[in-house]
Amino acid sequence: QVQLVESGGGLVQPGGSLRLSCAASGSIFSINTMGWYRQAPGKQRELVAARTSGGSGNYADFVKGRFTISRDIAKNTVYLQMNSLKPEDTAVYYCNYNDYSGPKSNYWGKGTLVTVSS
């Protein structure tokens, strides 16, 4: 099993920045993908950004140029640097881990709330 603990959410004004962190612990496989999803009230959970252990990554179109995902493999930690935040970025942000080891290999954190408001 894998446990994910997110931190770094909070209240920020439009145009501001936040940095989210997610630390994974437990049975971590060397080949895996970690990333961030978000969910606003009444909306579906959507991909924000993800990166594999090999370095390949992808971003949602609405965050390209503003958000950066990075990983510290040795610490089993993934970060999301969020710049130029907009009110529409307000959501609960969830950390995700998947190591493709079986049907129950996908894990989620409890989420951290990001609120962008004046």
Helices and strands as residue ranges (DSSP letters): E 2-7, E 10-12, E 18-26, E 33-39, E 46-52, E 57-59, G 61-63, E 67-72, G 73-75, E 77-82, G 87-89, E 91-98, E 106-108, E 112-116
